[in-house]
Amino acid sequence: MVKIAIDAMGGDYGPEPIVKGCILALKKKQFIPILVGKKSEILPLLPKRYRDKISIVEADDVISMSDAATDAVKRKDSSIYKAIELVKNGEADGVVSAGHSGATMTLATLRLGRLQGVLRPALATLMPTKLARRSILLDAGANVDSKAEHIAQFAIMGGCYAEDLLKIETPRIGILANGEEPSKGNEVTKEAFKILVGYKGFKGNVEGGDIYNGSCDVITCDGFVGNLVLKASEGVASTITGLIKDYIRKSPIAITGALLMRKVFRLLKAQMDYAEIGGAPLIGIKGCAIVSHGKSNPKAIQNAIFQAINYVDTGVNEHIVERLEALKNKEI
């Protein structure tokens, strides 16, 4: 059975939503959860009937959002360090954390190591599209100064993720650029384009709108750009939601229309809600690490745990190693 280590102290709201999310996940899937953190704070939140189903590993230290990511390497008693060590030592198959994302990615990369052939791991996030399925954007912030070969590898790793976890037979892969023509982009994206030419599913350059219109399944870019896209998208979604609510409150006709459109609004909210996804996997490391939003509620933690279980079950890491080796040998 899959074992998932969960950083119980990492979220903005303390262990309560994390413990509740763990219990929600247990009600729907069979797995072995290991909560890592202060036992004195975790235990009172656990109903008695779950205390024999959830292990607790004591960790006195907590990496706060104001701490430097590099400090996490030295703080071996922190909840995220101990959670990742469980994966490194084979005591857990994956880790979920809603804490300091930089600390999680740094520790996962340094303590677990990179998969064979991987130059840099990438953070992958699922973006909403107008179609039924989501697109994958990577890197979403793990690397802020990537080279062409890194971006090409992100594309391949994202393609493997799309095949194994999203069940897309031949993912359409594009490089995010300022135009679709091969001549567009900067020197880094142009070089990445040359590396990926001929790769199955590669469609060339794509523009920002292609992230959301469903025309592309995997969009690869530098982590600096990807993180800006992600944060801007969250801001736009929040602003549009707020504007819709304001317009509805100001217009009796709109209120009537909103009541009739409740199902549509629920579906729209589900598409835009980070809690529906749970978190972003750090792809390219040995093992599995899911980086969740600091403001994660129980539902988000539940879905992050489901992501971790699915990631482990699909064997996507082995797939990535095979594809990168084949690309290196010019077999694909």
N, C-alpha and C positions, 0 to 999 in steps of 0.2 A: 504493500500500500504506500502511496506517495506521502512523504513527510515534508511539511512546509513550516519553516521557521518564520515567525512573524514578530517584527519589532513592535512591541506593545507600547513603547514610550514615545515613538517618533512623531506622532501627529500633533497638530496645533491644539487639539482639545484633550490631550492626555490619553490614557489607556481605555477610557469607557467606550468610545465608538469602535475602537479596534477590537476589543473583547467582544462586543456585541456583533460585529461583523464576522468574527471567527465563529461564533455560535450560529449565526444565520447560515454560514457556509456548511457547517456540520449537519444542519438539518436537511440539506439538499444533496450533499456529496460525501462519499466515504474517503477520508484522508486522515492523516495523523498530524494535528496541529501542535506546534511548540511555541508558546508565547515567551518572549524574552524581555525581561524588564524587572521592575521592582515588585517582588512577590507580595509585599504588604499592600500595594495598591491594586494589583491584579486580582488576587484571590477573593476579596469582598465583592468583586463584580461578576464572579462566576457562580451561576446557580449550582447547588449541590449535585444535581444529577449530571452535570458536565465535568465535574472536577476529576473524575477518573478517566475522562476522554481527552483532556487537554493537559499537556505537560507544561511546566513553567521552569525556565532557566533564569536564575537570579542574575541581574545586572544592575549595579548601583548607579552607573553613570549614564547621562543622556546628552547626546550631541544636540545643541540648540541651533536654531536657524541662523543665529548671529556668529556662530563659530566658523572658523576657516575649515574648508573641506580637508585640507592636508593634516589638520590637527587630529582627525579621526584615526589616522594610522597609529598614533602614539597612545590613544586612549583605549586600551585593551579591555577595560571593564565596562565600556559603553554597550548599550543594548544592540546597536547596529553592528558593532564589531563582533560581539558574541554570536549574533544571529548568522552573520556571514561565515564565522568560523565553524558553525554547525554544518554548513554546506561543504566547506573545505575539508572537514574531517569525515565526511560521508554520513553524518548523523541526520542530515536533512537533504532533500533533493532540490529545494528552492527556497528563496527568501522573499518576503514582502515587507516593504517599509514605506510609511507615509512621512518619514522624517526628512532630515537634511538630504536633499537629492544629490548634492555634490559629494557628500560623505559616503552615501550609499554607492555611487558609481565609482568613486576612488577606491574604496575598500573592495568592492566586487572585482574590479580590474586587477588590483595589486595582490589581493589575498587568494582569489580563485584562479587568476591568470586568464590569458586569452586562448581561444581555440587555435588549433594548429592552422597556420596560414593567415590568421586574422591580424591585420596591422593595428587597427583601433576598433574597439567596440562602439556601437552606436545605439542611441536611445530612439526607439521606434514608437510613434504614437498613431492611434487610429483617428482618422478625420471623417466627419460626416460628408456624405454625398447625396445627390438627389435620387440616386438609385438605392436599392435595398441594402447593398453592401457598402462597407467603408473603404477608404483608401488608406495606405500606410505612408506616413511621412518620416523619413530618417536621413540624417541625424537630427534629432529635435533638441540637442543641447549638450551632448557629451563631449564634443570636440569643436572648439571655436575657430580653429585654424587648420582646416583639412587640406590635404594634397589630392591630386587627381586620382591616384590609386586608392586612396581612402574612400572617396566618393563612389568609385566603381565598385569597391567591395561592399559599401552600404547597399548599393542597388541589388547585388547578388544575395546578400543576407536578407534584405527585405523581401526579395522574390521567394526565397525558401520559406520565410515566415508566412507569406501569403498562400503558398501552396499547402503547407502542412497544417496551419491553424485556421486559415480562412477558407480552405478547400477550393482555391482558384486554380484550375488546371494549368493554364499558361498565363501568369500575371503579366499585365502590360506595364512596362517599366519606363520611366522617363527621368531626365535630369532637369531640375528646376532652373530655368533661365529666363532672360528678358525677351524671349522670342522663340518661335518653334524652329527657325532655320538653323542648320548646322553651324552657320557663321556667328550666331548669337552667343552671348555668355561671356565670361571672362576667360583668362588663360587656363585656369584650373578646370572649369567645366568643359572647355573645348578639348582638353587633353583626356578628361574622363570619358567624353563622347567617343574618342578614338579607341579607347580601351574596350568599350562596351559594344562597338559596332559588330554586328553578327551574332550577338548573344540573343538567345531565344527569348522573345517577348519584348526586347528593347525597341522602343518606338522613337527614340531621339529626345530632343528638347521638349519640355512642356512649360506652360506658363502657370501663374498662380491660380487662375480660374480652374485649371484642370485638376487641382487638388479636390475640388468640391463637385465638379460636374459629372463624375463617374467615368470619364474617358480614360483614366489611368489608375492602375491599382497600387503601384509603388512609385513614390516620388522621392528621389535622392538629392541631397544637398549638404552643404557645409552646416555644422551644428550651430554656428552663429546665425546663419540665415534661417535655419529650421526653427530655432527657438523664437526668433522674431515673428515668424509666420504663426507659430502656435499661440503666442501671447496676443498678437493682433487679432487672431480668430476668436479667442476667448473674449476679448474686449468688444468686438463687433457683435458677437452673439448676445452678450450681456446688455449692450446698448439697444439692440433691436427688441429684445424681450421687454426691456423697460419702456421703450417707446410704444409698443403694442399695448401694454398695460395702461399707460397714460391715456392713449387715444380711446381705449375702451371705457375708462372711467369718465371721460369727458363727453361721451356720446351715448344717449339712450339707445339709439339704433345699433350702435356698435356692440352694446351690452347684449342685446337680443341676438345679434349675429354670433357673438362669442359663445353664448349658451348653445347655439346650434352647432358650433364648430368645436365643441369641447374635445371630441375625439381627435380631431386634427391637431389641436394645440398640445394634447398629451403626446402624440406621436412626434411632434416637432421638438418638444422638451426632451423626450427620450433620445433623440438624435444628437442634441446639443449638450446633454448632461454628462459631465466627466464620470459621474458615479455609475453610469451604465457600462462604462469601459473598465474602470477600476484602477488602471495604471498603465505605465509604459515599460515594456521589457527592455533591459539592456542586452542587446544582441551581440554575440561574438565572444562571450566569456564562457569559461568552463562551469557549467551549472546553469542556474536560472535566478535572475534577480528582477523583481517587479518594483518599479519606482512609482509610488502613488502620490496623489495631491496631498499637500499638508492639511487641507481642510476636508479630507475624506470623511464621509459619514459611514455608518455601518454597512449600507448597501455597497458603497464604493470598495470597502475593505473586502466584503464578500466576493465581489467580482474580481478584485485583484488576486484573491486566493484561487478563484476558478481559473484565471489566466495562468497562474503559476502551475497549477495541476495539469492543464492542457498543454502547456509548453513542455513540461517534463514527459508527458505521455506520448507526444507526437514524435519525439526524437529529432527535432529540428536541428539541434547542434551537429549531429552526425551528417545531416544533409548539407549543412553549410560547409563543413570541412571537405566533403566530397566535391562540391561545386567549385570551391576556391582552388582545389588541387587541379581540377579539370581545366579551369580557366588559365592557371599557371602553365599547364602543359599544352595550352591551345587546343584542347579537345572539344571546346564548346564556343 
